[in-house]
Amino acid sequence: MLGSTMRMSNGAGVLQATYAYDEFGQEILDGINMLKNALIEMPFTLNRYGYCYNNGMLMNDLNGMWPNPDKWVKDKTKKAAKAVGKFYAKYRDAVNIVGGVAIIAAGAALAPAFGATAAAVAISGTTAAVIGGLSNMTTGGRFSDGFLGGAVNGTICGLFCGWWISICIWYYRWKYI
């Protein structure tokens, strides 16, 4: 245990006072049966990490102030965003290709809701993705960046072209049949 204990006695060796200090020099023992802010008779009050949301391994309290949940969430969010950014920088090509394929698959799954066929949306998204990747390479960019952009554009066009065709068919049937 870090910290120190000091006992004071009189000339006859009779104990007069006992003091205990934590590793930061704060006094923690007050009298015989009482730790500051805790009772020995009530052990649940002895938790020295209660100020860290009972998680002294993952959190720390360097200044002893009350916790600030907003700051904690902000710090953790920044840390997570930095980790995602590092991951993306390291695996950028794979993330873009997998993301493009996922967008095309999601568009194909949503196609019936827009009045389009899944095959038409998949073909539109895949064609635009490959063309976008190749055209991006010709201008000095990465294939994966163009692939992702083309997948988004092609899938959206496939969905809305199917939607527009279904409206035109509905209008034709309403007007002429």
C-alpha positions in Angstrom: 0.0 0.0 0.0 1.3 3.4 -0.9 1.2 6.2 1.7 2.4 6.1 5.3 1.1 5.7 8.8 2.3 7.8 11.8 1.7 7.0 15.5 2.4 9.4 18.2 3.0 8.3 21.8 3.8 10.0 25.0 7.0 9.5 27.1 5.5 6.4 28.8 4.8 4.8 25.4 1.0 5.3 25.5 -0.4 5.8 22.1 -1.8 9.4 21.8 -2.8 9.7 18.1 -2.6 7.7 14.8 -2.5 9.3 11.4 -2.5 7.7 8.0 -1.8 9.3 4.7 -2.5 8.1 1.1 0.1 8.2 -1.7 -0.7 11.9 -2.4 -0.2 13.0 1.2 -3.9 13.4 2.0 -4.9 12.4 5.6 -7.2 9.4 5.5 -7.4 8.2 9.1 -9.4 10.4 11.5 -9.6 8.8 15.0 -9.6 5.1 15.8 -12.7 3.8 14.0 -13.3 6.3 11.3 -11.6 6.8 7.9 -12.4 10.2 6.4 -15.8 9.9 4.6 -16.0 6.2 5.5 -16.9 4.0 8.4 -15.2 0.7 9.2 -18.5 -0.6 10.5 -20.0 0.1 7.0 -17.4 -1.5 4.6 -19.2 -0.3 1.4 -18.1 3.2 2.4 -14.4 2.2 2.2 -14.3 2.0 -1.6 -11.5 4.4 -2.5 -12.4 4.3 -6.2 -16.0 5.4 -5.8 -15.1 8.8 -7.4 -14.1 7.0 -10.6 -17.5 5.5 -11.1 -16.3 2.4 -9.3 -13.8 1.7 -12.1 -10.4 2.6 -10.8 -8.6 0.5 -13.5 -10.0 2.3 -16.6 -10.6 5.8 -15.1 -8.3 8.0 -13.1 -8.8 11.2 -11.1 -5.6 13.2 -11.2 -7.0 16.3 -9.6 -9.5 14.9 -7.0 -12.3 17.1 -8.5 -15.9 15.9 -9.0 -16.4 13.9 -12.2 -17.4 15.7 -15.3 -19.5 13.2 -17.5 -19.6 15.7 -20.4 -15.9 15.9 -20.5 -15.5 12.2 -20.2 -17.9 11.5 -23.1 -16.1 14.1 -25.2 -12.7 12.7 -24.4 -13.8 9.1 -25.2 -15.5 10.3 -28.4 -12.3 12.0 -29.5 -10.3 8.9 -28.7 -12.7 6.7 -30.7 -12.7 9.1 -33.7 -8.9 9.1 -33.7 -8.9 5.3 -33.6 -11.4 5.1 -36.5 -9.3 7.6 -38.4 -6.1 5.6 -37.9 -7.9 2.4 -38.9 -9.3 4.1 -42.1 -5.9 5.5 -43.0 -4.3 2.0 -42.7 -7.1 0.0 -44.4 -8.5 2.7 -46.7 -8.7 0.7 -49.9 -10.4 -2.3 -48.2 -12.9 -0.1 -46.4 -13.9 1.7 -49.6 -14.3 -1.5 -51.6 -16.3 -3.2 -48.8 -18.4 0.0 -48.3 -19.1 0.2 -52.0 -20.2 -3.4 -52.1 -22.4 -2.9 -49.0 -24.1 0.1 -50.6 -24.8 -1.8 -53.8 -26.3 -4.7 -51.7 -28.4 -2.4 -49.6 -29.7 -0.7 -52.7 -30.6 -4.0 -54.3 -32.4 -5.0 -51.1 -34.4 -1.7 -51.1 -35.1 -1.9 -54.9 -38.7 -3.3 -54.6 -39.7 -0.4 -52.3 -38.7 2.0 -55.1 -40.4 0.0 -57.8 -37.1 -1.2 -59.3 -35.6 -4.6 -59.7 -32.7 -5.7 -57.5 -30.8 -6.8 -60.6 -31.1 -3.4 -62.3 -29.9 -1.6 -59.1 -27.0 -4.0 -58.7 -26.0 -3.7 -62.3 -26.2 0.1 -62.2 -24.3 0.3 -58.9 -21.6 -2.1 -60.0 -21.1 -0.6 -63.4 -20.8 2.9 -62.0 -18.5 1.7 -59.3 -16.0 0.1 -61.7 -16.2 3.1 -64.1 -15.7 5.5 -61.2 -12.7 3.5 -59.9 -11.0 3.4 -63.4 -11.7 7.0 -64.1 -10.3 8.0 -60.7 -7.1 6.1 -61.5 -6.6 7.9 -64.8 -6.6 11.2 -62.9 -4.0 10.0 -60.4 -6.4 9.0 -57.6 -7.1 5.7 -56.0 -9.3 3.1 -57.5 -11.1 2.5 -54.2 -12.1 6.1 -53.8 -13.7 6.2 -57.3 -15.2 2.8 -56.7 -17.0 4.0 -53.5 -18.2 7.2 -55.2 -19.4 5.3 -58.3 -21.2 2.7 -56.1 -23.1 5.5 -54.3 -24.1 7.3 -57.5 -24.9 4.2 -59.5 -27.1 2.7 -56.7 -29.0 6.0 -56.2 -29.5 6.3 -60.0 -30.7 2.7 -60.2 -33.2 3.2 -57.4 -34.6 6.5 -58.6 -34.7 5.4 -62.3 -36.8 2.4 -61.2 -39.0 4.7 -59.1 -39.4 7.1 -62.1 -40.2 4.3 -64.5 -42.8 2.9 -62.1 -44.4 6.4 -61.9 -44.4 6.7 -65.7 -46.0 3.3 -66.1 -48.7 4.2 -63.5 -49.4 7.5 -65.3 -49.6 5.7 -68.7 -52.1 3.2 -67.3 -54.2 5.9 -65.6 -54.3 8.1 -68.6 -54.7 5.7 -71.5 -56.1 2.5 -70.1 
